[in-house]
Amino acid sequence: MASDFMMHHMLGSYGLQATVMGMGDLFINETFTEYHYDLINEYDLEYLAVDTRMTKASPKLGFYYGSWEEVTYTNEAVPLRFVTKYDFIPKVNRIYDNGVVVFYDIRELITK
């Protein structure tokens, strides 16, 4: 599972989920490319967790994903179209949405 920095810690501690850090590029891009497809397959990612609150304000810590990541936004909110692009990708299913947090099942993108 891949998520933002804070969700990584919450899913790991409360949900006992093994999340993968360093996947900010999956979220901070307008388009889904072959590179993203390869990342999902390389790390056998099955789910993506998206906190849509990051589209409404700049990050309080200065980053939404790992502070070491090149794709980190530091001064502005993430555009909503970047984090909702998975709604339009074939074989990706929105399996949970509470109005703020969205979980996507991306297992059908894995080809290994």
C-alpha positions in Angstrom: 0.0 0.0 0.0 1.2 3.5 -0.8 0.0 6.7 0.8 1.2 10.1 2.0 3.5 10.6 5.0 0.9 11.0 7.7 -1.4 8.2 6.4 1.6 6.0 6.3 2.0 6.3 10.0 -1.7 6.0 10.8 -2.1 2.9 8.6 1.0 1.3 10.1 0.2 2.0 13.7 -3.6 1.8 13.9 -4.3 -0.5 10.9 -1.1 -2.6 11.2 -0.6 -2.2 7.4 2.8 -2.4 5.7 2.9 0.8 3.7 5.7 1.7 1.2 7.4 5.1 1.5 8.9 7.0 -1.4 5.8 6.6 -3.6 4.9 10.3 -3.8 5.3 10.3 -7.5 2.2 8.1 -7.8 0.2 10.9 -6.3 1.9 14.2 -7.3 1.4 13.9 -11.0 -1.5 14.8 -13.3 -1.1 11.7 -15.5 -0.6 8.0 -14.9 2.4 6.9 -17.0 4.3 3.7 -17.7 6.7 4.7 -15.0 3.9 4.6 -12.4 2.7 1.3 -13.7 6.3 0.0 -13.3 6.5 1.3 -9.7 3.3 -0.5 -8.8 4.6 -3.7 -10.2 8.1 -3.4 -8.8 6.8 -2.9 -5.3 3.8 -5.2 -5.7 1.5 -2.4 -4.5 -2.1 -3.6 -4.1 -3.8 -0.5 -2.7 -3.4 3.3 -2.7 -4.6 5.5 0.2 -5.4 9.1 -0.7 -6.2 11.8 1.8 -8.0 14.5 -0.2 -7.4 17.1 2.5 -4.0 17.7 0.9 -5.9 19.4 -2.0 -7.2 22.1 0.3 -4.1 23.4 2.1 -0.4 23.5 1.9 1.4 20.9 4.0 1.9 21.9 7.7 5.2 19.9 7.8 6.4 21.3 4.5 5.7 18.1 2.6 3.0 15.5 2.0 5.2 12.7 1.0 8.8 12.0 2.1 10.7 15.2 2.6 13.5 13.6 0.5 11.3 13.1 -2.5 11.9 15.3 -5.6 8.1 15.5 -6.2 7.3 17.0 -2.8 5.1 20.0 -2.9 6.2 22.5 -0.2 4.3 25.7 -0.7 0.9 24.7 -2.1 -2.0 22.3 -2.0 -1.9 19.3 -4.4 -4.4 19.8 -7.3 -7.4 17.6 -6.8 -7.1 16.1 -10.3 -3.7 14.7 -9.3 -5.1 12.6 -6.5 -8.3 11.6 -8.2 -6.8 10.5 -11.5 -7.2 6.8 -10.4 -11.0 7.2 -10.7 -10.4 7.2 -14.5 -7.8 4.4 -14.9 -9.1 1.1 -16.1 -8.7 -1.8 -13.7 -8.5 0.5 -10.7 -11.4 0.3 -8.2 -12.4 2.8 -5.6 -13.2 0.5 -2.7 -13.5 3.0 0.2 -14.5 6.7 0.3 -15.5 8.5 3.5 -15.5 11.9 1.8 -11.9 12.6 2.9 -9.9 9.4 2.6 -10.1 7.2 -0.5 -8.7 3.7 -0.9 -8.1 2.4 -4.4 -7.6 -1.3 -5.2 -4.9 -1.5 -7.9 -4.3 -5.2 -7.8 -5.5 -5.7 -11.4 -2.5 -3.5 -12.5 0.0 -6.0 -11.2 1.3 -8.3 -14.0 3.8 -10.4 -12.1 
